């Protein structure tokens, strides 16, 4: 079966179906295919992480221990 014939058959099937579950599964497949990796992160997400990592390595960022983060969260919750 040629690729073009397969596409046409799939298009016809999608047009005829009323099964919302099937349509959602197909949409999920297309979304997964468009994702950068299996984690589903986009290029934009990776760029944000890279920028923040570079800032941290230049000494412009700050990291916190788990205990510091927990204490900051507790203080913020009280406010």
C-alpha positions as CSV (number, residue, x, y, z in Angstrom):
1,X,0.0,0.0,0.0
2,X,1.4,3.4,-0.9
3,X,1.8,6.2,1.6
4,X,-0.7,8.4,-0.3
5,X,-3.3,5.7,-0.3
6,X,-2.8,5.0,3.4
7,X,-3.2,8.7,4.1
8,X,-6.5,8.9,2.1
9,X,-7.9,5.8,3.9
10,X,-7.0,7.3,7.3
11,X,-8.5,10.7,6.4
12,X,-11.7,9.0,5.2
13,X,-11.9,6.9,8.4
14,X,-11.4,10.0,10.6
15,X,-14.1,11.9,8.7
16,X,-16.6,9.1,9.2
17,X,-15.9,8.4,12.9
18,X,-18.0,9.7,15.7
19,X,-15.8,8.0,18.3
20,X,-14.5,10.9,20.4
21,X,-12.1,8.6,22.2
22,X,-10.5,7.5,18.9
23,X,-10.2,11.1,17.8
24,X,-8.5,12.0,21.1
25,X,-6.0,9.2,20.7
26,X,-5.1,10.3,17.2
27,X,-4.7,13.9,18.4
28,X,-2.4,12.6,21.2
29,X,-0.3,10.7,18.7
30,X,0.2,13.9,16.7
31,X,1.0,15.9,19.8
32,X,3.6,13.3,20.9
33,X,5.1,13.3,17.4
34,X,5.5,17.0,17.6
35,X,7.2,17.0,21.0
36,X,10.9,17.4,21.1
37,X,11.5,14.3,23.2
38,X,9.4,11.7,25.0
39,X,9.2,14.1,27.9
40,X,7.0,16.3,25.9
41,X,9.1,19.5,26.4
42,X,9.2,22.0,23.6
43,X,12.3,23.8,22.2
44,X,11.1,26.8,24.1
45,X,11.1,24.9,27.4
46,X,14.6,23.6,26.8
47,X,15.8,27.1,25.9
48,X,14.5,28.5,29.2
49,X,16.3,25.8,31.1
50,X,19.5,26.4,29.2
51,X,19.3,30.2,29.8
52,X,18.8,29.7,33.5
53,X,21.6,27.1,33.7
54,X,24.0,29.5,31.9
55,X,23.1,32.3,34.3
56,X,23.7,30.1,37.3
57,X,27.1,29.0,35.9
58,X,28.0,32.7,35.4
59,X,27.2,33.3,39.1
60,X,24.0,35.2,38.3
61,X,21.7,32.6,39.7
62,X,21.2,31.1,43.1
63,X,20.4,27.6,44.2
64,X,18.8,26.5,47.5
65,X,18.9,23.4,49.6
66,X,15.8,21.5,50.2
67,X,15.7,22.8,53.7
68,X,15.9,26.4,52.5
69,X,13.1,25.9,50.0
70,X,10.9,24.2,52.6
71,X,11.4,27.1,55.0
72,X,10.7,29.7,52.3
73,X,7.5,27.9,51.4
74,X,6.4,27.8,55.0
75,X,7.1,31.5,55.5
76,X,5.2,32.3,52.3
77,X,2.3,30.3,53.4
78,X,2.0,32.2,56.7
79,X,1.9,35.5,54.9
